[in-house]
Amino acid sequence: NTLSEQVATALGIAASKGGKGGEAAGGAGGDGKGEEEEFTPVEKAAAAGATVTAAQPVRPCVQPFHALVYNMSLVQQRQLAECYARRAVLSVALLDVPTFRFRAKRPQQRLRIGYVSSDFGNHPVSHLMQSVFSMHDSDAFEVFCYALSPDDQSHWRRNIEAGSEHFKDLSRLQAGDAARLIYGDSIHVLVNLNGYTKGSRNEIFALKPAPIQVQFLGFPGSMGADFIPYLIADNVTVPAALRDGYSEKIVAMPHTFMPTDHKQSARDVLDPDKCPTRSDYGVPEDKF
């Protein structure tokens, strides 16, 4: 099958072998003739507004993270994300976890921010973020880091453990227990650093253990999830003209949403006397 046919099948659409015609789930679609033959099954599904309902908890064969580089519209990418979001909700629907109730933050109380990630270790997210946690104003913020993966013994893991006021390993906890622990910490803002990437535990977020839940850094696309209503991005990653394709409210950073750590972890590259030269690597000074 073509990629379009696979995605169409994942979205619950009956596609013909040739990738033309077919009917969308629920009866929407065309008769396979005329101009409709110019559209792929996924495009027809998007135009018809076809979605997967709770009664159709299929997992698309295309992952939202991979879809970011495919020739798919924002509508199609968001539909894929919505499928994964629904699965996260369905997977915890029968857990014995009550709906969490939240108290308003006290005026003098520090804002409690929780960062959830499977990438606290030797991973690009930690390479970029390792100093961010220690750079919060400790008079105004109380930082919690929740690791979804076991300790990899890397210095990145050590740096994040040392730099966060609270570091907790959730890698052995089920989603319900992890959500209860986070709720017990009275987190005000819970940040998902994974999104739809390897090691994510979006089921925890589906249980809504914090009053404000935000997506940041790991996945720049839409989560398509009502349990994560905010996305931290910028005007390049998510231009204003494309924001209708996102389910989230966009919190646009003024320059870039992506932190880097070179000023802390690679200060030698900022010192002209210590910075490697082209000749150190056998590269001619007058060649590119």
Buried (B, 14 or more C-beta within 10 A) or exposed (E): EBBBBBBBBBBBBEBBEEBBBBBBBEEBBBEEEEEBBEBBBBBBBBBBEBBBEEEEEEEBEBBBBEBEEBEBEBBBBBBBBBBBBBBBBEBBEEBEBEEBEBEEEEEEEBBBBBBBBBBBBEBEBBBBBBBBBBEBEEEEBBBBBBBBBEEBEBEBBEBBBEBBBEBBBBBEBBBBBBBBBBBEBBBBBBBBBBBBBEEBBBBBBBBBBBBBBBBBBBBBBBBBBEBBBBBBBBBEBBEEEEBEBBBBEBBBBEEEBBBEBEEBBEEEEEEEEEEEEEEEEEEEEEEE
